[in-house]
C-alpha cells in the first residue's frame, strides 16, 4: 500500500533536496504522496511547482501535494518529517545576537540561542503531536528540526508518538576533515556516540588505517593552512588532546574564549548571511521551473540533508534493518546515561522506530560535560513544555555556557519582548 509522507516545512530551501532524494529512491516509495506543508505560501508554491516538474522529468510514480493547513497535510500520514524553523532566520539572528551582548556565544542550537530556539519550536511540536494523534495515530515522527536534542526529549517524555530524531552533523564533520587532509579514500568509517552536537568517535578508519593517527600525523600541516576554518582546526586540536574525534560543535565548550571572540568580530550573524543568500536559492528554483528539464545545482543544506532523512524513511518502509546513527532514548545503550535520556547512538532501524546498539563506556575525561548537557536539555524540554518563568530561568542557568542565574534571567528578559508571540 502506498504511503503518505507529510513534510512540515515543505517550502524551505531544503525541500527540493528532499524531493530529489525521494526521486532517487522512487522504487521504494512507489505511489507515495509527499504532502508539502508550510505557512510561507509563496515559497511553498515555488517548491511545489519545482517538485512536480522534477517528478515528471524523472518519470517516477510519486505524487506531490501542497498545504498551508497542517491538519490537512498530516491527515492519514504514515510518516511526518519536520524541517520547519519557527520565526525564520530573523528570529535566529536574535538568537545569535542577543547572547553576544551578555558575553555568551550566540549560536543556533547551543547555549542561550538554542534555548530560545527551543522555546519557539516546542509549541509547534506540541500542536503537531496533537494533530498526529487525532488524524494520523499510527504515524512515525521523523524529526529534523533543531534543537534536535531538546525536541527529542520533549517528544519522548510528553507524548506516545513514535519518534526518531536525525542529525547529519557527523557526516558533515567527516567530509570537512577529509577535505582538510586532502584525502579521497575508498572507504571511511566514522562512528560517534554521545548527545546531539556533542559526540565523540568510537571508531574512525580511513582505508583501514586508524583515522585518529592520520589526523594527528597531518595536524601541524592542517593547522598551518589558511584555507581551513578554525572550526575544523579545533577538531584536529581536540583529537590530538583526547585521542577521539569530537563533534565540531564541541568547540564552543572547549574553546569558549576563542569562539566568542570570533563571533563578536564577525560583521554579520550566521542568520544574516543565510538571509542574504536565500533569494538566490529561490531564483535558482524559479529558473529550474522554467527549464525544459530541471537540474538543481545548489540547495540549502546540500545533498546530505535530503539523502539522510529519506534514507531513514526508506529503511522504515522496506524494513531492511539498516544501522544508522540516530537520536533516540538510550535504553542502556551508553552505560553512562539513564535509560530514558535521549542519546545519539548507532541504532537498528525498524518498522516503527529504532533500537539502540549497546556501546562501551565513554571515558571520564569527556563524560562529565555530556552529563551536564544531557540534564540541561532535559530540564529545558520540561521547563518549556510544562513550566513557568522560574523553571525557564533554572533550566537556562544550568546550561554549561551560562551557569549563572542572574545571567539566565537577564537573557530571558532580553528575548521575551522580541519573540513573545512565539512562546506559549
RAWOWO-V674061 format. One record per backbone hydrogen bond with DSSP energy under -0.5 kcal/mol. CO is the residue of the C=O (numbers start at 1). NH is the residue of the N-H. Records with the same first field share a line. If there is no record, write none. Layout:
CO: NH, NH
This chain:
3: 33
4: 6, 78, 79
5: 35
6: 8, 81
7: 9, 10, 37
8: 83, 84
9: 12
12: 15
13: 300
14: 17, 18
15: 19
16: 20
17: 21
18: 22
19: 23
20: 24
21: 25
23: 26
25: 28, 29
26: 29
27: 30
29: 32
32: 34, 63
33: 5, 35
34: 36, 65
35: 7
36: 67
37: 9, 10
39: 41
40: 44
41: 45
42: 46
43: 47
44: 48
45: 49
46: 50
47: 51
48: 52
49: 53
50: 54
51: 55
52: 56
53: 57
54: 58
55: 59, 60
60: 62
61: 31, 32
63: 34
65: 36
67: 38
68: 70
69: 73
70: 74
71: 75
74: 77
78: 140
79: 6
80: 82, 142
81: 8, 83
82: 144
85: 88
87: 91
88: 92
89: 93
90: 94
91: 95
92: 96
93: 97
94: 98
95: 99
96: 100
97: 101
98: 101, 102
99: 102, 104
100: 103
105: 107
110: 114
111: 115
112: 116
113: 117
114: 118
115: 119
116: 120
117: 121
118: 122
120: 124
121: 124, 125
122: 126
123: 127
124: 128
125: 129
126: 130
127: 131
128: 132
129: 133
130: 134
131: 135
132: 136
135: 76
136: 139
140: 80, 142
141: 143, 164
142: 82, 144
143: 166
147: 151
148: 152
149: 153
150: 154
151: 155
152: 156
153: 157
154: 158
155: 159
162: 141
164: 143
165: 327
168: 172
169: 173
170: 174
171: 175
172: 176
173: 177
174: 178
175: 179
176: 180
177: 181
178: 182, 183
179: 182
187: 207
189: 205
191: 202, 203
193: 200
194: 344
195: 198
198: 195
199: 247
200: 193
203: 191
204: 211, 212
205: 189
206: 209
209: 206
210: 214
211: 215
212: 216
213: 217
214: 218
215: 219
216: 219
218: 222
219: 223
220: 224
221: 225
222: 225
225: 228
229: 233
230: 234
231: 235
232: 236
233: 237
234: 238
235: 239
236: 240
237: 241
238: 242
239: 243
244: 246
245: 201
247: 250
248: 251
249: 252
250: 253, 254
251: 255
255: 259
256: 260
257: 261
258: 262
259: 263
260: 264
261: 265
262: 266
269: 273
270: 274
271: 275
272: 276
273: 277
274: 278
275: 279
277: 280, 281
278: 281, 282
279: 283
280: 284
281: 285
282: 286
283: 287
284: 288
285: 289
286: 290
287: 291
299: 302
301: 305
302: 305, 306
303: 307
304: 308
305: 309
306: 310
307: 311
308: 312
309: 313
310: 314
311: 315
312: 316
313: 317
314: 318
315: 319, 320
322: 324, 349
324: 326, 347
326: 328, 345
327: 165
328: 343
330: 333
333: 335, 359
334: 337
338: 341
339: 331
341: 330
343: 328, 345
344: 194
345: 326
346: 357
347: 324, 349
348: 355
350: 353
353: 350
355: 348
363: 366, 367
364: 368
366: 370
367: 371
368: 372
369: 373
370: 374
371: 375
372: 376
373: 377
374: 378
375: 379
376: 380
377: 381
378: 382
379: 383
380: 384
381: 385
382: 386, 387
383: 387
388: 392
389: 393
390: 394
391: 395
392: 396
393: 397
394: 398
395: 398
396: 399
399: 402, 403
404: 408
405: 409
406: 410
407: 411
408: 412
409: 413
410: 414
411: 415
412: 416
413: 417
415: 418, 419
416: 420
419: 422, 423
420: 423
